[in-house]
Amino acid sequence: MPPRTPLLMLPRAPQDGRQSETALFVARGTRRLLRRLGFSTLTELPLLSGRRADIVALAEDGRVHIVEIKSSIADFRADVKWRDYRAHCDRLYFAIPQSVPTEIMPPDAGLIVADAYGAEMLREAPEHKIAAATRRAVLMRFAHAAAHRLHGLSDPEATAPGPLG
């Protein structure tokens, strides 16, 4: 019988079954790009509005970017909520696989093309700075979610997942 992988070694990214394999690969490649650009990232971060951002990226200077992943044309066309994310970030991006045509993506958002191994930024997002109180709320949610997830890695039995994942 092969040895079991300790829970401590298993990857722990929030997944609720709604993400397709393509979306998970796009998230991975996008997060690699954002890391190279100096951002820290979290996936599936609940926002004060009740929405859940696919990726929230935090710069060292406190800038907040949100990346909405669209894994197919149908996924993009079915989404009516993406504009709501602007209230929670300084820049809004879409991340898509190569199979999604870039010309259908809104021109007033940034654009990233990604696969499981990396990503390329095709278009920078316009800046629209968020209010100080909103920035603080997003930063607090980011910090708490990151701390809870890190705690869960070192002690999976310590706590049940909370509202921030």
Secondary structure, DSSP 8 states (H G I E B T S, - for coil): ------GGGS------S-S-HHHHHHHHHHHHHHHHTT-EEEEEEE-TTS-EEEEEEE-TTS-EEEEEE--SHHHHHH---GGGGGGG-SEEEEEE-TTS-GGGS-TTSEEEEEETTEEEEEE--------HHHHHHHHHHHHHHHHHHHHHHH-TTS----TT-
